[in-house]
Amino acid sequence: MRKLLAILLMSTPAHAGSVYIDQVGNSNDIFVSQYGTGNHEAILLNEGDGNDLSIIQRDGGDHSAFIGTPSANTPTQKNDYNNFMIYQKGEGNHTASINLDHTVANNNNTATIDQEGAADKQFTLNLSGSNIGVVVQQDNATTPDSGSMSIQCYTGSCQGYSYTKH
């Protein structure tokens, strides 16, 4: 039995870092920083107002980051005045997603995704609400990049959005 367990442990891939945070409440600063060689994965769920959620993933390995809102648990659930930021740099594939559930009131939120380095880069943004601001930058003209952006402004003006490919 010990030999089989040792063989399984040696042949099982390991993740350099996986983080899952389900944040509930207002006026919080959540900062996830993943450095070093290996695959990095971070998932942050936000339910509250005035929160700053940031994911930074650097160095070699594949990077995957998701920031979103859980489905509405109560009719009064909302996510207002939040700042969401994902920064990915280094070698390996970069995947970033920010998804605010359309069943939840989402107003006055900003989303920023910055992907750099010699890596294939992909982002997905799904935002709805009022006064939404978005900035996406993918840097490195020699690698393929892709993205999807869906923004629905319900009332008031949106803060604007930009996509830059260097």
C-alpha positions, 0 to 999 in steps of 0.5 A: 500500500505504501508503494502505491501511495508513493507512486500516486503522490509522485505522478499527481500534478500539484497546483502552485496556488489555488485560492477561493474567497467568498466575501460577504459584507461592506467596505473590505479590501481583499488582495490576493497575490500569487507569485512564483513558478507554477499554476495559479488559480484565484476565485473571489466572490463578492456580496456587498458594497464599497469593496476593493477586490484585487488578484495579482498573478505573476511569474511562470505557469498558467494563471486563472482568475475569476471575480464575480457575484453569487446568484441573488440569495435575497431580493435586497442583495446588491453589489454597489461601489466596488472596484474589481482588478485582475493583473496577470504577468509572466509566461504561461496562459492567462485567463481572466473573468469578471462576471456580475450576476444580472439578477443582483443589483450592480451599480457604480462598479469598476472592472480592470483587467491587465494581462502582460507577458509572453503568454496566450491571453483571454478575458471575459467580462459580463457586467450589468447595472448603472455607472459601470466603468471598464478598462482592459489591456493586453500587452505583447503584440507577438502572442495571440489574445482573445476577449469577450465583453458584455456591458449593459447599462440600465440607468444613468450614464456608464463611466465608459470602457476601453480595450487596448492591445499593445 
